[in-house]
């Protein structure tokens, strides 16, 4: 990950297009229609020229790594050769995409260009004459749509932390100083993608989500998607989209097929080419010029896509949300996950999956194919281990603890323990928030508890007010009950520790974003309560 990208995560802590037919592609890309609702499933990886053993080795390497994968889909020649979800994640659940959202915003720009609503050479201030500062600098006046697309605005630092605390993000973005000539220096800048979203809404009268629905989502059979918005109702653009893993795979396959789907050109092929080819080089560390050979964050940036090694390209989001398109292998890999080492994830793909892809169909290998199916079906993230119950469970079950004043405005916590599960019910002035945890297993539910789910990008507007959660709990000792809450439409989870001492209780929260940084602390306060 480039220093710019790392800085982005640290700070948040929180051309012309035209229509053309598909041509110059191998026959296997056009020999069959893709189902608009579900991708085709291959009889075996070998039938599509992929070695099952290589996929098994990849899954074993993941299991032995520190990466936490939530799902993966591997497509070869347009067919799914392997797919798996680590329980409690499931194929029917959406997943927070973070910056993977950017590639969808870029697509909306491409479609608007094709429809004649703008060009990439248009000046950004031309769309918002009522939002510009009194004194327009030369660099602001020169800023083009293309510069937003290529992350070369000219800002000295990512604009996102500054704009997301305001009511008018567009006006704030335009007020920020542009130190460098636009188009000359790469800086990862999610505020630039937000501005692309604002431009799409300005020229179409629709949110990006609504604009893409009939043009992209409906033809691909993508349903139930949602997108976070700013205080003015504009989709955040650079983050905030939630779709399913198969939706990512379809999106990647559409780009692999140069924008064609079921015989229709959904995205102009010329735009696909323009959007996914090298546009600007990221800064290579002066003290480590050889880093480029090993880094997929130094291969060049496109229009909200990254170039990869091995002539691939990708959309990606924080913590490992991926759509990887591999034209030379005629393959697409979609991943959702939570990892602090995204380069390490890509390295595993190159080490195990890339060499497993062969030019021709492979001989059937029933033993390996069966072993792969078994392994994929058994993927899981284990719940907290079941422990012998504590005498404290009976003492506090059915009891309520009044909580001291706190920033979350939680007033009380009530416990109820059963044989194989337990329920904590938080209460504030507006309602109650029960979370049931399985003992030695996952227990699924929905929560709208303030402060959940954890999110890298916190804005003034909370668009998602409830979240599916899979929870498990265990007694660490007689006085300590620990819970793991997995927000299964998010990359993240909470570790919640309840400590009982006499008639008092303390609850501590530690979300998984904070857990990646040993010096960080969860923003939520420790809750202290007294038995009523």
C-alpha positions in Angstrom: 0.0 0.0 0.0 1.4 3.4 -1.0 2.2 5.9 1.7 -0.6 8.1 0.3 -3.1 5.3 0.8 -1.8 4.5 4.3 -2.1 8.2 5.1 -5.6 8.2 3.9 -6.6 5.4 6.3 -4.6 7.0 9.1 -6.3 10.4 8.6 -9.8 9.0 8.6 -9.1 6.8 11.6 -11.8 6.8 11.2 -11.4 11.4 -22.6 -13.9 10.9 -25.0 -16.0 7.7 -25.0 -17.7 6.0 -27.8 -19.7 2.9 -28.5 -18.0 -0.1 -30.0 -18.7 -3.7 -30.4 -16.8 -6.4 -28.6 -14.0 -7.5 -30.9 -10.6 -9.1 -30.7 -11.7 -11.4 -27.8 -11.4 -15.2 -27.7 -14.4 -17.1 -28.8 -15.1 -18.4 -25.3 -16.1 -15.0 -24.2 -18.9 -14.7 -26.7 -19.9 -18.3 -27.0 -22.6 -18.2 -24.3 -24.8 -15.6 -22.7 -24.3 -14.8 -19.0 -27.4 -15.2 -16.8 -28.5 -11.7 -15.8 -29.4 -12.9 -12.2 -26.7 -15.4 -11.4 -23.3 -16.1 -12.9 -22.8 -19.4 -14.6 -21.1 -22.1 -12.4 -18.5 -24.3 -13.9 -18.7 -28.1 -13.5 -15.2 -28.0 -12.1 -12.2 -25.6 -12.1 -10.4 -28.0 -14.4 -13.1 -27.6 -17.0 -12.1 -23.9 -17.2 -8.4 -24.6 -17.2 -7.8 -24.0 -13.4 -6.2 -26.5 -11.1 -8.3 -27.3 -8.0 -5.2 -28.0 -6.0 -3.9 -24.5 -6.5 -7.2 -23.1 -5.1 -6.9 -25.5 -2.1 -3.3 -24.3 -1.5 -4.5 -20.7 -1.6 -7.2 -21.4 1.0 -4.7 -23.2 3.2 -2.3 -20.2 2.9 -5.2 -17.9 3.9 -6.0 -20.1 6.9 -2.3 -19.9 8.0 -2.0 -16.2 7.5 -3.2 -13.2 9.6 -5.7 -12.2 6.9 -9.3 -12.5 7.7 -11.3 -13.3 4.5 -15.0 -13.0 4.5 -15.7 -14.2 0.9 -14.1 -15.0 -2.4 -15.4 -15.8 -5.9 -13.0 -16.8 -8.7 -14.2 -16.6 -12.3 -12.5 -18.1 -15.3 -13.8 -17.7 -18.9 -16.9 -16.1 -17.4 -17.8 -19.0 -15.1 -17.5 -19.3 -11.4 -14.9 -22.0 -10.6 -14.8 -21.5 -6.9 -16.8 -19.5 -4.3 -16.9 -19.5 -0.6 -18.0 -17.5 2.4 -16.4 -17.7 5.8 -19.3 -18.4 8.2 -21.1 -16.3 9.6 -20.7 -14.3 6.3 -23.1 -15.4 3.6 -23.7 -14.9 -0.1 -27.0 -13.2 0.4 -25.5 -10.4 2.6 -24.2 -7.1 1.3 -20.7 -5.9 2.4 -19.3 -2.4 3.0 -17.1 -1.7 0.0 -15.1 1.3 1.2 -13.0 2.6 -1.7 -14.1 -0.2 -4.0 -17.1 2.2 -4.4 -14.8 4.5 -6.4 -14.8 2.3 -9.5 -18.6 2.4 -9.6 -18.5 6.2 -9.4 -16.0 6.2 -12.2 -18.4 4.1 -14.2 -21.2 6.6 -13.7 -18.9 9.3 -15.0 -18.2 7.2 -18.1 -21.9 6.7 -18.8 -22.6 10.4 -18.3 -19.8 11.2 -20.8 -21.3 8.7 -23.3 -24.7 10.4 -22.9 -23.1 13.8 -23.7 -23.7 15.3 -20.3 -20.1 16.2 -19.7 -16.5 15.5 -20.8 -13.5 14.6 -18.8 -11.9 17.9 -19.9 -14.7 20.0 -18.3 -13.6 22.3 -15.6 -14.9 21.3 -12.1 -16.0 24.9 -11.2 -18.2 25.0 -14.2 -20.6 22.7 -12.5 -20.9 24.7 -9.3 -20.7 28.4 -10.0 -22.6 29.2 -6.8 -20.1 27.2 -4.6 -16.8 28.7 -5.7 -14.8 31.0 -3.3 -14.7 34.7 -4.0 -11.1 34.4 -5.2 -10.6 31.5 -7.6 -7.0 30.4 -7.9 -5.4 29.5 -11.2 -5.1 25.9 -10.1 -8.8 25.7 -9.0 -9.8 27.3 -12.3 -7.7 24.7 -14.2 -9.1 21.6 -12.3 -10.7 19.2 -14.7 -13.0 16.2 -14.2 -10.0 14.1 -15.5 -7.9 15.3 -12.6 -10.6 14.1 -10.1 -10.6 10.7 -11.9 -6.9 10.3 -11.7 -6.4 11.5 -8.1 -4.3 14.4 -9.3 -6.2 17.4 -7.9 -3.1 19.1 -6.6 -4.1 19.1 -2.9 -1.2 18.7 -0.4 -3.3 16.2 1.6 -6.5 14.2 1.3 -9.5 16.5 1.5 -11.8 13.9 3.0 -11.2 14.6 6.7 -12.0 18.3 6.2 -15.1 18.0 4.0 -16.9 15.3 5.9 -17.4 17.4 9.0 -19.2 20.1 7.0 -22.8 20.5 5.9 -21.8 21.5 2.3 -19.0 19.2 1.1 -18.8 20.7 -2.4 -18.3 24.2 -1.1 -15.7 23.0 1.4 -13.8 21.0 -1.3 -13.7 24.1 -3.6 -12.4 26.3 -0.8 -9.3 24.2 -0.1 -6.0 25.4 -1.5 -4.6 23.5 -4.5 -0.8 23.7 -4.1 0.2 21.8 -7.2 -0.8 22.1 -10.8 -3.8 19.8 -11.4 -2.9 16.6 -13.3 0.7 16.6 -12.3 0.9 14.8 -8.9 -0.9 11.8 -7.6 -2.4 12.0 -4.1 -5.0 9.5 -2.9 -8.0 11.8 -2.3 -11.4 10.4 -1.6 -12.8 13.9 -1.7 -12.0 13.9 -5.4 -14.3 10.9 -5.9 -17.0 12.6 -3.9 -16.8 15.5 -6.3 -17.3 13.1 -9.2 -20.5 11.9 -7.5 -21.7 15.5 -7.0 -21.0 16.2 -10.7 -23.0 13.2 -11.8 -25.9 14.3 -9.6 -25.6 17.8 -10.9 -25.8 16.9 -14.6 -28.3 14.0 -14.3 -30.5 15.1 -11.4 -30.0 11.7 -9.8 -27.9 10.2 -7.2 -25.2 8.0 -8.6 -27.0 5.0 -7.1 -30.2 5.8 -8.9 -28.4 6.8 -12.1 -26.6 3.5 -12.3 -29.7 1.4 -11.5 -31.2 1.1 -15.0 -27.8 1.4 -16.7 -25.7 -1.0 -14.7 -27.3 -2.6 -11.7 -30.5 -3.8 -13.3 -28.9 -5.4 -16.4 -26.4 -7.2 -14.1 -29.1 -8.4 -11.8 -27.7 -6.4 -8.8 -30.4 -5.7 -6.2 -30.6 -4.3 -2.7 -27.5 -2.1 -3.0 -27.3 1.1 -1.0 -24.9 4.0 -0.6 -24.0 6.4 2.2 -24.8 10.1 1.5 -23.6 13.5 2.6 -25.9 16.0 4.4 -27.1 17.3 1.0 -28.2 13.9 -0.1 -25.3 13.3 -2.5 -23.8 9.8 -2.5 -20.4 9.8 -0.9 -18.8 8.4 -4.1 -15.4 7.5 -2.7 -16.8 5.1 -0.1 -20.1 3.9 1.3 -21.5 1.5 -1.3 -22.7 -1.9 -0.1 -23.2 -4.8 -2.6 -22.8 -8.5 -2.5 -19.7 -10.5 -3.4 -21.3 -11.8 -6.6 -22.2 -8.3 -7.6 -18.5 -7.4 -7.4 -17.7 -10.5 -9.6 -20.3 -9.4 -12.2 -18.9 -5.9 -12.2 -15.4 -7.3 -12.9 -16.7 -9.7 -15.5 -18.4 -6.8 -17.3 -15.2 -4.8 -17.4 -13.3 -7.9 -18.6 -15.8 -8.2 -21.4 -15.1 -4.6 -22.4 -18.5 -3.5 -21.1 -20.7 -6.1 -22.9 -23.3 -8.2 -21.1 -25.8 -10.5 -22.7 -25.1 -9.1 -26.1 -25.6 -5.5 -25.0 -23.0 -2.8 -24.7 -23.7 -1.5 -21.2 -20.5 0.5 -20.9 -18.8 1.8 -24.1 -15.7 -0.3 -24.8 -13.7 2.8 -25.4 -14.5 4.0 -21.9 -13.5 0.7 -20.4 -10.1 1.0 -22.1 -9.7 4.6 -21.1 -10.7 4.0 -17.5 -8.5 1.0 -16.8 -5.2 2.0 -18.5 -2.3 3.8 -16.9 -2.8 7.5 -16.4 -0.5 8.7 -13.6 2.4 7.2 -11.6 2.2 7.1 -7.8 5.3 8.5 -6.0 7.9 5.9 -5.7 9.8 6.2 -2.4 13.2 7.9 -3.0 14.9 5.6 -0.5 13.4 2.5 -2.0 13.3 2.7 -5.8 13.0 -1.1 -6.0 9.6 -1.0 -4.2 7.8 -0.7 -7.5 8.7 -4.2 -8.5 6.8 -5.6 -5.4 4.0 -3.2 -4.8 0.6 -3.2 -6.5 0.2 0.4 -5.3 3.0 1.6 -7.5 1.9 0.3 -10.9 0.0 3.4 -11.9 -3.5 4.8 -11.4 -6.3 5.0 -13.9 -9.8 6.4 -13.6 -10.5 5.2 -10.0 -9.0 1.8 -10.8 -5.5 0.7 -9.9 -3.0 -1.0 -12.2 -1.6 -4.3 -10.8 1.4 -6.4 -11.6 0.9 -9.2 -14.1 -1.0 -6.8 -16.4 -4.1 -6.8 -14.2 -6.1 -4.0 -12.8 -8.5 -3.7 -9.8 -10.9 -1.7 -7.8 -10.2 -2.0 -4.1 -11.4 -0.8 -0.8 -9.8 -0.5 2.6 -9.1 -3.7 4.5 -9.4 -5.8 1.4 -12.5 -5.4 -0.7 -11.5 -6.3 -4.2 -12.6 -6.7 -7.8 -9.4 -7.9 -9.6 -9.6 -8.2 -13.4 -6.9 -10.3 -15.1 -7.2 -10.0 -18.9 -4.2 -12.2 -19.7 -5.8 -15.1 -17.7 -9.4 -14.2 -18.6 -10.2 -14.2 -14.9 -11.9 -12.2 -12.3 -11.4 -12.5 -8.5 -13.8 -10.8 -6.1 -13.0 -10.7 -2.4 -14.4 -9.2 0.8 -12.3 -9.2 3.9 -10.6 -7.4 6.8 -6.9 -7.3 6.5 -4.2 -4.8 7.6 -1.9 -6.1 4.8 -3.7 -5.8 1.5 -0.5 -6.3 -0.4 -0.1 -9.6 1.4 -3.5 -10.7 0.1 -2.5 -9.9 -3.5 0.8 -11.8 -3.0 -1.1 -14.9 -2.0 -3.2 -14.6 -5.2 -0.1 -14.4 -7.4 1.6 -17.2 -5.5 -1.2 -19.7 -5.6 -4.1 -18.7 -7.9 -2.2 -17.2 -10.8 -0.1 -20.4 -11.6 -3.2 -22.5 -11.2 -4.6 -20.9 -14.3 -3.7 -22.7 -17.5 -4.3 -21.9 -21.2 -6.5 -24.9 -21.9 -8.9 -27.1 -20.0 -7.3 -29.6 -17.7 -8.0 -33.3 -17.2 -10.8 -34.0 -14.8 -9.5 -34.5 -11.2 -12.5 -35.7 -9.2 -10.5 -36.1 -6.0 -9.1 -32.6 -5.9 -12.4 -31.1 -7.1 -14.3 -32.9 -4.3 -11.7 -31.8 -1.8 -12.1 -28.2 -2.9 -15.9 -28.3 -2.6 -15.5 -29.7 0.9 -13.1 -27.1 2.0 -15.1 -24.2 0.5 -18.3 -25.5 2.3 -16.4 -25.6 5.6 -15.0 -22.1 5.6 -15.7 -20.3 8.9 -14.5 -17.8 11.3 -14.9 -19.6 14.7 -17.0 -18.2 17.5 -15.5 -17.6 20.9 -14.9 -21.0 22.5 -17.5 -22.3 24.8 -16.4 -22.3 28.4 -17.8 -23.7 31.6 -20.4 -21.3 32.8 -19.7 -18.9 35.7 -21.7 -18.7 38.9 -22.0 -15.0 38.0 -24.3 -15.9 35.2 -27.1 -16.9 37.6 -26.4 -14.0 39.9 -26.8 -11.3 37.2 -29.4 -13.0 34.9 -32.5 -10.9 34.9 -30.8 -8.0 36.7 -30.4 -4.4 35.5 -27.3 -2.2 36.0 -27.8 1.6 36.0 -25.0 3.1 34.0 -23.2 6.3 34.8 -23.5 9.3 32.4 -21.6 8.6 29.2 -21.1 9.9 25.7 -23.3 7.1 24.2 -26.2 8.1 26.5 -26.7 4.5 27.6 -28.8 4.5 30.8 -28.8 0.9 31.8 -27.8 -2.6 30.8 -29.8 -5.8 31.6 -28.4 -9.3 31.4 -30.3 -12.6 30.7 -28.4 -15.9 30.4 -29.8 -19.2 29.2 -28.3 -22.6 28.6 -26.7 -21.8 25.2 -27.1 -18.1 24.8 -27.1 -14.8 26.6 -28.8 -11.4 25.9 -27.5 -8.0 26.8 -30.1 -5.2 26.5 -28.9 -1.7 26.4 -31.3 1.1 27.1 -31.2 4.8 26.4 -33.8 7.6 26.4 -35.2 6.5 23.0 -35.4 2.7 23.2 -33.7 -0.6 23.9 -31.0 -2.4 22.0 -30.8 -6.2 22.7 -27.9 -8.2 21.4 -28.1 -12.0 21.8 -24.8 -14.0 21.8 -24.4 -17.7 21.3 -22.3 -19.6 23.8 -19.8 -21.5 21.7 -21.7 -20.6 18.5 -22.9 -17.6 16.5 -26.2 -16.1 17.2 -27.6 -13.7 14.5 -29.7 -10.7 15.0 -30.1 -7.0 14.2 -28.8 -4.1 16.2 -29.1 -0.4 16.1 -27.0 0.2 19.3 -25.4 3.7 19.1 -21.7 3.4 18.0 -22.3 0.3 15.9 -21.2 -0.9 13.5 -17.6 0.5 13.5 -16.8 2.5 10.4 -13.5 3.9 9.1 -15.3 7.0 7.7 -17.6 8.7 10.2 -19.8 11.4 8.8 -22.4 13.8 10.3 -25.1 11.8 8.6 -25.8 8.3 9.7 -27.6 6.7 6.8 -27.4 3.1 8.1 -29.3 2.9 11.4 -29.3 -0.9 12.0 -27.0 -3.7 11.1 -27.0 -7.5 11.0 -24.8 -8.9 13.7 -23.5 -12.4 14.5 -22.4 -12.6 18.1 -20.8 -15.2 20.4 -19.7 -15.0 24.1 -17.6 -16.8 26.6 -16.8 -16.6 30.3 -13.0 -15.8 30.5 -13.2 -16.3 34.2 -15.8 -16.2 36.9 -16.2 -12.5 36.7 -15.4 -11.7 33.1 -17.8 -12.2 30.2 -16.3 -11.5 26.7 -18.3 -11.1 23.5 -17.4 -11.0 19.8 -19.9 -9.0 17.7 -19.4 -9.5 14.0 -21.2 -7.0 11.8 -21.7 -9.3 8.9 -22.5 -6.6 6.3 -19.3 -4.9 7.3 -15.6 -5.8 7.4 -15.5 -5.1 11.1 -16.3 -6.5 14.5 -16.4 -5.5 18.2 -14.8 -7.2 21.1 -16.8 -6.3 24.2 -15.6 -7.2 27.7 -18.0 -7.2 30.7 -16.3 -7.3 34.2 -18.4 -7.9 37.3 -17.2 -6.9 40.7 -19.7 -7.1 43.6 -22.7 -5.0 42.6 -20.8 -3.1 39.8 -20.1 -3.7 36.2 -17.8 -2.2 33.6 -18.1 -2.7 29.8 -15.2 -2.0 27.4 -15.5 -1.8 23.6 -12.6 -2.5 21.2 -13.5 -2.5 17.5 -11.4 -4.3 15.0 -10.1 -1.1 13.3 -8.6 0.1 16.5 -7.3 -3.4 17.3 -5.0 -3.1 14.2 -3.2 -0.2 15.9 -1.8 -1.1 19.3 -1.6 2.6 20.2 -5.2 3.4 19.3 -8.2 3.5 21.6 -11.8 3.0 20.8 -13.8 6.3 20.8 -16.6 4.7 22.8 -16.3 5.2 26.6 -16.0 2.5 29.1 -19.5 2.0 30.6 -19.7 1.7 34.4 -22.9 0.6 36.1 -24.4 -0.2 39.5 -26.8 -3.0 40.2 -30.3 -1.7 40.6 
